[in-house]
Amino acid sequence: MKFPALGLLLVVWCCGCGQSGPKADSNSASRPKIALIMKSLANEFFSTMADGAKKHQATHAAEYDLIVNGIKNETDLAEQVNLVEQMIAQQVNAIVIAPADSKAMITVLKRAKEAGVLVINIDNKLDAGALAQAGLKVPFVGPDNRAGARKVGEALAARLKSGDDVAIIDGVPTAFNSQQRVLGFEDAMKAAHLNIVGRQSGEWEMDKANNVAAALLSEHPTVKAILCANDNMALGAAAAVQAAGRTGQVLLAGFDNISAIHPLLQNGTVVATADQHGDQLAVFGIEAALRILKGEGAPADQTTPVDLVTK
């Protein structure tokens, strides 16, 4: 069995199973074991997701055991593949996964299904075409990212005037949720007759987005707003706006409603974000897995809530 390299930010939390957590009781063998595999636990959104899953398991300890883990950064595909392989080797009953890439994870998830593991997709939807090509069906439990981003974009557009220049910082370009959020932003910008003069990837990361925002501000000095596909990148963009001496002149928008963004919402630097209820998103996936494992329902997509958040 392969284990993550030293220094990897990896959290494994297991209740009532052999690896860690409380000592297994006599009924542990009859409880399903569910693995939650996330993206970067350095991102507050995913640490909030992990906490929500742990709290849910703690109140349903008699129903299932839980393993929670994640990768060092949003683009560490090899490590996320490794985590799935570890969970297959541990013979978990279900994997609830927020894939780092909408296409690249499908091969290993197909191996999981072939090994008899139920797979539930949360947060970032797997690519429909790639799933069909692989002959794989995986239910998606998560929000309508395009609709949520459009709400955010509309709130931002209300603060601008027709013809103003804006820019977009997207996440990992091959991630479906990033693609959908960009489309939602574009829907709102086009409806408000705003000009999108630049778009670059921040790969979901704060530091990367800081550099991208600084470049956008330099290249497009008329930009009045930057829409970021997650709050982590909005924090990086905010630092770039401040460093450029343009606080109050360039508005920002994000997505996720992490606690770190709240002060920027309050002071007006960030106009809006979207709350996809990160503390419950993994729980929705876990509950869907439990229903299927109990034979109470067939695998099916489930749209979860996403709400606009402003000051």
LUMFI-189013 format. One record per residue (C-alpha): residue number from 1; residue in one letter; chain; z, x, y. Coordinates in nm, 2 decimals, always signed. Each point is the difference from the previous one (the first is absolute). Layout:
   n res chain      Z      X      Y
 NUM   a     A      Z      X      Y
...
//
This chain:
   n res chain      Z      X      Y
   1   m     A  +0.00  +0.00  +0.00
   2   k     A  -0.09  +0.13  +0.34
   3   f     A  +0.25  -0.01  +0.29
   4   p     A  -0.07  +0.01  +0.37
   5   a     A  +0.00  +0.34  +0.17
   6   l     A  +0.32  +0.13  +0.16
   7   g     A  +0.04  -0.14  +0.35
   8   l     A  -0.19  -0.32  -0.07
   9   l     A  +0.16  -0.30  +0.17
  10   l     A  +0.05  -0.20  -0.31
  11   v     A  +0.26  -0.27  -0.06
  12   v     A  +0.07  -0.12  -0.35
  13   w     A  +0.25  -0.29  -0.01
  14   c     A  +0.06  -0.15  -0.34
  15   c     A  +0.26  -0.27  -0.08
  16   g     A  +0.12  -0.03  -0.36
  17   c     A  -0.25  +0.25  -0.15
  18   g     A  +0.02  +0.34  -0.16
  19   q     A  -0.10  +0.22  +0.29
  20   s     A  +0.24  -0.09  +0.27
  21   g     A  +0.22  -0.28  +0.15
  22   p     A  +0.27  -0.18  -0.19
  23   k     A  +0.05  +0.06  -0.37
  24   a     A  -0.23  -0.23  -0.20
  25   d     A  +0.18  -0.30  -0.15
  26   s     A  -0.07  -0.16  -0.34
  27   n     A  -0.25  -0.24  +0.16
  28   s     A  -0.21  +0.26  +0.18
  29   a     A  -0.26  +0.02  -0.28
  30   s     A  -0.08  -0.37  +0.06
  31   r     A  -0.05  +0.03  +0.37
  32   p     A  -0.35  +0.08  +0.13
  33   k     A  -0.03  +0.33  +0.18
  34   i     A  -0.20  -0.01  +0.33
  35   a     A  -0.13  +0.30  +0.19
  36   l     A  -0.06  -0.02  +0.37
  37   i     A  -0.25  +0.27  +0.11
  38   m     A  -0.05  +0.04  +0.38
  39   k     A  -0.17  +0.22  +0.25
  40   s     A  +0.19  +0.23  +0.23
  41   l     A  +0.37  -0.05  +0.00
  42   a     A  +0.01  +0.21  +0.33
  43   n     A  -0.15  -0.31  +0.16
  44   e     A  +0.28  -0.24  +0.09
  45   f     A  -0.21  -0.30  -0.12
  46   f     A  +0.01  +0.12  -0.36
  47   s     A  +0.36  +0.10  +0.01
  48   t     A  +0.08  -0.35  +0.12
  49   m     A  -0.21  -0.13  -0.29
  50   a     A  +0.20  +0.21  -0.24
  51   d     A  +0.33  -0.12  +0.14
  52   g     A  -0.11  -0.36  -0.03
  53   a     A  -0.10  +0.05  -0.36
  54   k     A  +0.33  +0.16  -0.09
  55   k     A  +0.20  -0.28  +0.16
  56   h     A  -0.20  -0.26  -0.19
  57   q     A  +0.06  +0.18  -0.33
  58   a     A  +0.37  +0.03  +0.08
  59   t     A  +0.03  -0.38  +0.02
  60   h     A  -0.22  -0.05  -0.31
  61   a     A  +0.14  +0.29  -0.21
  62   a     A  +0.01  -0.22  -0.31
  63   e     A  -0.37  -0.08  +0.03
  64   y     A  -0.17  +0.34  +0.03
  65   d     A  +0.03  +0.37  +0.04
  66   l     A  -0.17  +0.18  +0.29
  67   i     A  -0.15  +0.34  +0.06
  68   v     A  -0.10  +0.08  +0.36
  69   n     A  -0.20  +0.29  +0.10
  70   g     A  -0.25  +0.12  +0.26
  71   i     A  -0.21  +0.29  +0.12
  72   k     A  +0.04  +0.27  +0.27
  73   n     A  -0.27  -0.12  +0.23
  74   e     A  -0.26  -0.28  +0.01
  75   t     A  -0.29  +0.21  -0.13
  76   d     A  +0.17  +0.17  -0.30
  77   l     A  -0.22  -0.18  -0.25
  78   a     A  +0.06  +0.25  -0.28
  79   e     A  +0.37  -0.05  +0.01
  80   q     A  -0.03  -0.38  +0.00
  81   v     A  -0.22  +0.03  -0.31
  82   n     A  +0.27  +0.22  -0.15
  83   l     A  +0.26  -0.26  +0.07
  84   v     A  -0.20  -0.28  -0.17
  85   e     A  -0.05  +0.23  -0.30
  86   q     A  +0.38  +0.06  -0.02
  87   m     A  +0.07  -0.37  +0.01
  88   i     A  -0.25  -0.05  -0.29
  89   a     A  +0.18  +0.27  -0.20
  90   q     A  +0.33  -0.17  +0.07
  91   q     A  -0.15  -0.33  -0.13
  92   v     A  +0.09  -0.21  +0.29
  93   n     A  -0.10  -0.37  -0.03
  94   a     A  -0.15  -0.03  +0.34
  95   i     A  -0.12  +0.22  +0.29
  96   v     A  +0.01  -0.14  +0.36
  97   i     A  -0.20  +0.23  +0.21
  98   a     A  -0.10  +0.06  +0.36
  99   p     A  -0.30  +0.22  -0.07
 100   a     A  -0.08  +0.30  +0.22
 101   d     A  -0.37  -0.06  -0.04
 102   s     A  -0.18  -0.33  -0.08
 103   k     A  -0.24  +0.16  -0.24
 104   a     A  +0.14  +0.34  -0.13
 105   m     A  +0.30  -0.16  -0.17
 106   i     A  -0.20  -0.24  -0.21
 107   t     A  -0.07  +0.24  -0.29
 108   v     A  +0.37  +0.07  -0.07
 109   l     A  +0.10  -0.36  +0.05
 110   k     A  -0.26  -0.10  -0.26
 111   r     A  +0.18  +0.24  -0.24
 112   a     A  +0.32  -0.17  +0.08
 113   k     A  -0.15  -0.34  -0.09
 114   e     A  -0.14  +0.14  -0.32
 115   a     A  +0.34  +0.12  -0.09
 116   g     A  +0.13  -0.35  +0.04
 117   v     A  +0.16  +0.03  +0.34
 118   l     A  -0.03  -0.29  +0.25
 119   v     A  -0.13  +0.12  +0.33
 120   i     A  +0.07  -0.18  +0.33
 121   n     A  -0.17  +0.13  +0.32
 122   i     A  +0.19  -0.03  +0.33
 123   d     A  -0.05  +0.11  +0.36
 124   n     A  -0.34  +0.17  -0.03
 125   k     A  -0.25  -0.21  -0.20
 126   l     A  -0.21  +0.18  -0.26
 127   d     A  -0.37  -0.01  +0.05
 128   a     A  -0.16  -0.31  -0.16
 129   g     A  -0.33  +0.17  -0.08
 130   a     A  +0.17  +0.30  -0.16
 131   l     A  +0.23  -0.23  -0.20
 132   a     A  -0.30  -0.20  -0.13
 133   q     A  -0.18  +0.32  -0.09
 134   a     A  +0.30  +0.11  -0.20
 135   g     A  +0.04  -0.34  -0.17
 136   l     A  +0.35  -0.02  +0.14
 137   k     A  +0.18  -0.30  +0.14
 138   v     A  +0.31  +0.06  +0.21
 139   p     A  +0.17  -0.27  +0.21
 140   f     A  +0.06  +0.08  +0.36
 141   v     A  +0.33  -0.11  +0.17
 142   g     A  -0.01  +0.07  +0.37
 143   p     A  -0.09  -0.11  +0.35
 144   d     A  -0.33  -0.07  +0.16
 145   n     A  -0.03  +0.32  +0.20
 146   r     A  -0.31  -0.10  +0.20
 147   a     A  +0.17  -0.32  +0.12
 148   g     A  +0.32  +0.19  +0.09
 149   a     A  -0.19  +0.27  +0.19
 150   r     A  -0.20  -0.26  +0.19
 151   k     A  +0.32  -0.16  +0.12
 152   v     A  +0.12  +0.34  +0.12
 153   g     A  -0.34  +0.07  +0.17
 154   e     A  +0.01  -0.34  +0.17
 155   a     A  +0.34  +0.07  +0.15
 156   l     A  -0.12  +0.34  +0.13
 157   a     A  -0.32  -0.15  +0.13
 158   a     A  +0.20  -0.25  +0.21
 159   r     A  +0.13  +0.30  +0.20
 160   l     A  -0.35  +0.14  +0.07
 161   k     A  -0.31  -0.13  +0.18
 162   s     A  -0.35  -0.04  -0.12
 163   g     A  -0.19  +0.33  -0.01
 164   d     A  +0.30  +0.22  -0.04
 165   d     A  -0.03  +0.30  -0.24
 166   v     A  +0.22  +0.02  -0.31
 167   a     A  +0.02  +0.22  -0.31
 168   i     A  +0.12  -0.04  -0.36
 169   i     A  +0.19  +0.23  -0.23
 170   d     A  -0.05  -0.11  -0.36
 171   g     A  +0.19  +0.11  -0.31
 172   v     A  -0.16  +0.16  -0.31
 173   p     A  -0.36  -0.12  +0.03
 174   t     A  -0.03  -0.08  -0.37
 175   a     A  +0.31  -0.22  +0.00
 176   f     A  -0.08  -0.37  +0.00
 177   n     A  +0.29  -0.10  +0.23
 178   s     A  -0.12  +0.25  +0.26
 179   q     A  -0.35  -0.13  -0.02
 180   q     A  +0.13  -0.36  +0.04
 181   r     A  +0.22  +0.09  +0.29
 182   v     A  -0.28  +0.17  +0.19
 183   l     A  -0.22  -0.31  -0.06
 184   g     A  +0.28  -0.22  +0.14
 185   f     A  +0.03  +0.23  +0.31
 186   e     A  -0.37  -0.01  +0.05
 187   d     A  -0.01  -0.38  -0.04
 188   a     A  +0.25  -0.03  +0.29
 189   m     A  -0.16  +0.26  +0.22
 190   k     A  -0.35  -0.15  -0.04
 191   a     A  +0.14  -0.35  +0.08
 192   a     A  +0.16  +0.13  +0.32
 193   h     A  -0.31  +0.20  +0.10
 194   l     A  +0.18  +0.33  -0.01
 195   n     A  -0.19  +0.33  -0.07
 196   i     A  +0.10  +0.20  -0.31
 197   v     A  -0.09  +0.35  +0.12
 198   g     A  +0.16  +0.21  -0.28
 199   r     A  +0.13  -0.03  -0.35
 200   q     A  +0.16  +0.27  -0.22
 201   s     A  +0.22  +0.02  -0.30
 202   g     A  +0.37  +0.09  +0.03
 203   e     A  +0.04  -0.01  -0.37
 204   w     A  +0.32  -0.22  +0.05
 205   e     A  +0.19  +0.31  +0.12
 206   m     A  +0.19  +0.04  +0.33
 207   d     A  -0.10  +0.36  +0.07
 208   k     A  -0.36  -0.06  -0.09
 209   a     A  -0.02  -0.30  +0.23
 210   n     A  +0.16  +0.20  +0.28
 211   n     A  -0.28  +0.25  -0.02
 212   v     A  -0.27  -0.27  -0.03
 213   a     A  +0.14  -0.20  +0.30
 214   a     A  +0.02  +0.31  +0.21
 215   a     A  -0.37  +0.07  -0.07
 216   l     A  -0.10  -0.36  +0.07
 217   l     A  +0.18  +0.00  +0.33
 218   s     A  -0.17  +0.32  +0.10
 219   e     A  -0.34  -0.11  -0.11
 220   h     A  +0.03  -0.35  +0.14
 221   p     A  +0.21  +0.01  +0.32
 222   t     A  -0.08  -0.36  +0.07
 223   v     A  +0.17  -0.13  -0.31
 224   k     A  +0.25  -0.27  +0.08
 225   a     A  +0.14  -0.06  -0.35
 226   i     A  +0.02  +0.15  -0.35
 227   l     A  +0.04  -0.22  -0.30
 228   c     A  +0.17  +0.17  -0.30
 229   a     A  -0.03  -0.12  -0.36
 230   n     A  +0.37  +0.06  -0.05
 231   d     A  +0.31  +0.06  +0.20
 232   n     A  +0.05  +0.35  -0.12
 233   m     A  -0.33  +0.09  +0.17
 234   a     A  +0.09  -0.20  +0.30
 235   l     A  +0.31  +0.22  +0.04
 236   g     A  -0.22  +0.31  +0.00
 237   a     A  -0.24  -0.16  +0.24
 238   a     A  +0.29  -0.09  +0.24
 239   a     A  +0.10  +0.37  +0.01
 240   a     A  -0.36  +0.10  +0.08
 241   v     A  -0.01  -0.26  +0.28
 242   q     A  +0.32  +0.13  +0.15
 243   a     A  -0.12  +0.36  -0.03
 244   a     A  -0.31  -0.09  +0.18
 245   g     A  +0.20  -0.15  +0.29
 246   r     A  -0.15  -0.35  -0.06
 247   t     A  +0.30  -0.20  -0.10
 248   g     A  -0.04  -0.35  +0.14
 249   q     A  -0.38  +0.06  +0.04
 250   v     A  -0.09  -0.01  -0.37
 251   l     A  +0.14  -0.28  -0.22
 252   l     A  +0.05  +0.03  -0.37
 253   a     A  +0.01  -0.24  -0.30
 254   g     A  +0.12  +0.07  -0.35
 255   f     A  +0.06  -0.17  -0.34
 256   d     A  +0.31  -0.02  -0.23
 257   n     A  +0.29  -0.07  +0.24
 258   i     A  +0.21  +0.30  -0.10
 259   s     A  +0.32  +0.04  +0.19
 260   a     A  -0.11  +0.32  +0.17
 261   i     A  -0.27  -0.20  +0.19
 262   h     A  +0.25  -0.25  +0.15
 263   p     A  +0.10  +0.21  +0.30
 264   l     A  -0.37  +0.04  +0.09
 265   l     A  -0.04  -0.37  -0.03
 266   q     A  +0.29  -0.06  +0.23
 267   n     A  -0.12  +0.25  +0.27
 268   g     A  -0.36  -0.13  -0.01
 269   t     A  -0.17  +0.31  -0.14
 270   v     A  -0.09  -0.19  -0.31
 271   v     A  -0.12  -0.35  +0.07
 272   a     A  +0.00  -0.14  -0.36
 273   t     A  +0.04  +0.08  -0.36
 274   a     A  -0.02  -0.21  -0.32
 275   d     A  +0.29  -0.07  -0.24
 276   q     A  -0.12  -0.02  -0.36
 277   h     A  +0.37  -0.01  -0.11
 278   g     A  +0.01  +0.34  -0.16
 279   d     A  +0.35  -0.07  -0.14
 280   q     A  -0.14  -0.29  -0.20
 281   l     A  -0.35  +0.13  -0.08
 282   a     A  +0.09  +0.19  -0.32
 283   v     A  +0.24  -0.29  -0.10
 284   f     A  -0.30  -0.24  +0.01
 285   g     A  -0.18  +0.23  -0.24
 286   i     A  +0.30  +0.04  -0.22
 287   e     A  +0.06  -0.38  -0.02
 288   a     A  -0.37  -0.05  -0.09
 289   a     A  +0.03  +0.26  -0.28
 290   l     A  +0.31  -0.17  -0.13
 291   r     A  -0.16  -0.34  -0.01
 292   i     A  -0.30  +0.14  -0.19
 293   l     A  +0.22  +0.19  -0.24
 294   k     A  +0.19  -0.31  -0.08
 295   g     A  -0.32  -0.19  -0.06
 296   e     A  +0.07  -0.23  +0.30
 297   g     A  -0.34  +0.06  +0.17
 298   a     A  -0.33  +0.17  -0.04
 299   p     A  -0.08  +0.30  +0.22
 300   a     A  -0.13  -0.12  +0.34
 301   d     A  -0.03  +0.12  +0.35
 302   q     A  +0.27  -0.10  +0.24
 303   t     A  -0.02  +0.01  +0.38
 304   t     A  +0.33  +0.10  +0.17
 305   p     A  +0.11  -0.06  +0.36
 306   v     A  -0.10  +0.22  +0.29
 307   d     A  +0.13  -0.09  +0.35
 308   l     A  -0.07  +0.12  +0.36
 309   v     A  +0.29  +0.19  +0.17
 310   t     A  +0.01  +0.06  +0.37
 311   k     A  +0.27  +0.09  +0.25
//
